[in-house]
Amino acid sequence: MRRQPAWGLQRAIIRQIVRMALQHRIVEVWTAVMAVLAMGLSLFQGLEPAQAADTVEAVDHSALRVCADPNNLPFSDQKGDGFENKIAELFAQELKVPLRYVWYPNTVGFLRNTLRARQCDLVMGIVSGAELVQSTNPYYRSSYVIVTRKADNLAIESLSDPKLRNLKIGLTAATPPSDMAVRSGLIANVRPYPLFVDTRYDAPGKQMVQDLLQKKIDIALLWGPIAGYFARDHAAELTIAPLKTQESNLRLDFYISMGVRPGENKWKNQVNDLMRQNQTKIAGILHDYGIPTLDNQGNLMP
């Protein structure tokens, strides 16, 4: 059982310090302060090993242990066909260690049951600044996009376009575009697709692009990497453009980093070095998968 700190005794000493300070008893105040510091040190030294280990990096350097979803293309799958798989393979080669995966669906509990449980050491893609993890430097920036049929020649960039009043809109529920649709009064035109699914059986992003090709919807609002991957084989039929908004409090583009456990700064710096040293190769992988990326000005890169 973990020891409980002696907060009652500490509070009594602190109250005495306050009384002495009010009476300008400086020497006695200093003596009491030192007593509290000594008590704090003894409590720290009395921590059980499990508590002390919280500050130690738990990275397994004998292998690259990656946390990933087994059925979540274009990001990852058990066959190694995702672009995050390819980047992980690149890193393992650079580190000269085997690549090992801990598979878990990318839904509620993903980080808690993988990275935070110390079952693996690296998440290959996460929004920069996300909670529960420490972000590396970002390695790409993408945006929600509008996908349309080239034959329709719609040239729509935002949901304020009046043409949308007569169009069927496909979007993912509980994402920024769904908020925009509500604010723009377009909810009656929306065909929603689920955000959280069992990826072994469902791929809403893929389905949305197929529905667009089959004219079940007129435009698709998707996270850029998903749209780019599933539309890349239909480049002659579909066009992709970043979704824009005039709302200052609504963000549509995000920097994507890798994730490590908080406090594991040496490992984070090592991953940052790997990204910097392999920047050109990583950019090539993203391009091969059709991932739309933005430059520092927010413009779509070729």
Number of C-alpha atoms within 10 A of each C-alpha: 4 10 9 8 15 11 10 8 11 16 12 10 15 16 11 15 21 12 12 17 15 11 10 11 12 13 11 14 20 13 11 17 15 12 15 17 12 12 16 16 11 12 14 13 10 14 15 12 9 9 12 12 11 10 11 10 16 15 19 12 12 11 17 23 24 22 28 28 21 21 24 20 23 22 22 23 20 15 9 16 15 21 25 23 23 17 19 23 18 18 19 18 13 12 16 12 15 14 18 15 20 17 19 16 19 18 13 9 11 17 23 13 15 20 23 17 12 18 19 26 27 26 22 20 21 19 15 20 16 12 12 14 21 20 23 24 20 19 17 19 21 23 23 25 27 27 27 24 21 14 10 10 9 15 15 19 16 18 21 18 12 10 11 18 15 10 14 20 24 27 27 22 16 13 16 18 27 19 13 18 18 12 12 14 12 19 16 11 16 20 16 16 17 14 14 16 14 12 17 12 8 14 19 20 26 16 13 27 27 15 16 20 18 10 12 15 21 20 25 25 26 27 25 24 24 24 25 26 24 21 22 17 11 14 14 11 14 18 20 25 20 26 21 20 16 9 8 6 7 13 13 17 20 16 18 21 24 22 29 24 24 15 14 16 14 11 19 21 13 13 19 19 14 16 22 13 12 16 13 10 13 20 15 12 16 20 17 12 18 22 26 26 23 19 12 8 6 13 12 16 12 8
